[in-house]
Structure formats: structure tokens, C-alpha cells
């Protein structure tokens, strides 16, 4: 949850997202995995521009945090009454 920190957290989150999306973009677009194995999808999705790939990773992380519930709660009780 690095996005909780204003400005600095947003910048760090963008840097982490860009560093994670770079290998995906290289494999998908430059090495042609999208064209080789996903020839049936439209050409637009076979050659994704790099900034759109970063945006895709940002949107996926936002949707993941909004749609997947947290099963573990880290609330601690006061042990003074025990």
C-alpha cells in the first residue's frame, strides 16, 4: 500500500509499476509473443505501446485492491483488560 503515502508514494508506485511492466512489454511486443500465440486478437492488442502497458498494470492493481477482499485483519486488541 505504498500509494497511501502522498506524492512520494505515488512516484515510487509509478517507478515500481514501470519496472514490472517493462519485461512484459518486451516479451509481448518486441519478441512477438502477442503476435505468435495470440494472432486471433485484434492487432491493437498485439502491439501495445509501453505507456499503455504501464497504464494497464496500474488499472489491474487498482481493480485488484478494490475487488479482492482482505481475509486477514490486523487489528490488535488492548491486553490491559485481560
C-alpha positions as CSV (number, residue, x, y, z in Angstrom):
1,X,0.0,0.0,0.0
2,X,2.7,2.4,-1.0
3,X,0.1,4.6,-2.7
4,X,-1.1,5.7,0.8
5,X,1.9,8.0,1.1
6,X,1.0,11.2,-0.9
7,X,3.3,12.3,-3.8
8,X,6.4,10.3,-2.8
9,X,4.3,7.1,-2.7
10,X,2.7,7.8,-6.0
11,X,6.1,8.4,-7.6
12,X,7.5,5.2,-6.2
13,X,4.5,3.3,-7.2
14,X,4.8,4.5,-10.8
15,X,8.5,3.5,-10.8
16,X,7.7,0.0,-9.5
17,X,4.9,-0.4,-12.0
18,X,7.1,0.7,-14.9
19,X,9.8,-1.7,-13.8
20,X,7.3,-4.5,-13.7
21,X,5.7,-3.7,-17.0
22,X,9.0,-3.4,-18.9
23,X,9.7,-7.2,-19.1
24,X,6.0,-7.9,-20.0
25,X,6.1,-5.2,-22.8
26,X,9.4,-6.5,-24.1
27,X,8.2,-10.1,-24.3
28,X,4.8,-9.3,-25.6
29,X,5.7,-6.6,-28.2
30,X,9.4,-6.8,-29.1
31,X,9.8,-10.5,-29.0
32,X,6.4,-11.1,-30.6
33,X,4.7,-13.4,-28.2
34,X,1.5,-11.4,-28.7
35,X,1.6,-11.9,-32.5
36,X,2.8,-15.5,-32.4
37,X,0.4,-17.0,-29.9
38,X,-2.5,-14.5,-29.8
39,X,-2.9,-14.0,-33.6
40,X,-6.7,-14.2,-33.2
41,X,-7.0,-11.0,-31.2
42,X,-7.0,-7.6,-32.9
43,X,-3.7,-6.0,-34.0
44,X,-4.2,-3.2,-31.5
45,X,-3.7,-5.6,-28.6
46,X,-0.9,-7.5,-30.2
47,X,1.4,-4.4,-30.2
48,X,0.8,-2.5,-27.0
49,X,2.6,0.8,-26.6
50,X,4.8,1.0,-23.5
51,X,2.9,3.8,-21.7
52,X,-0.4,2.0,-22.3
53,X,1.2,-1.2,-20.8
54,X,2.1,0.8,-17.7
55,X,-1.5,2.1,-17.5
56,X,-2.8,-1.4,-17.8
57,X,-0.6,-2.5,-14.9
58,X,-1.9,0.5,-12.8
59,X,-5.5,-0.3,-13.6
60,X,-5.0,-4.0,-12.8
61,X,-3.5,-3.2,-9.4
62,X,-6.4,-0.7,-8.6
63,X,-9.0,-3.3,-9.5
64,X,-7.2,-6.0,-7.5
65,X,-7.2,-3.9,-4.4
66,X,-10.8,-2.8,-4.9
67,X,-12.4,-6.2,-5.8
68,X,-10.4,-8.8,-3.9
69,X,-11.4,-8.8,-0.3
70,X,-8.9,-8.9,2.5
71,X,-9.4,-12.1,4.5
72,X,-6.9,-11.3,7.3
73,X,-7.5,-8.4,9.6
74,X,-4.5,-7.0,11.5
75,X,-6.5,-5.3,14.3
76,X,-4.9,-5.8,17.7
77,X,-6.8,-5.6,20.9
78,X,-5.6,-4.0,24.1
79,X,-4.3,-6.6,26.5
80,X,-4.7,-4.3,29.5
81,X,-8.1,-5.7,30.3
82,X,-7.0,-9.4,30.0
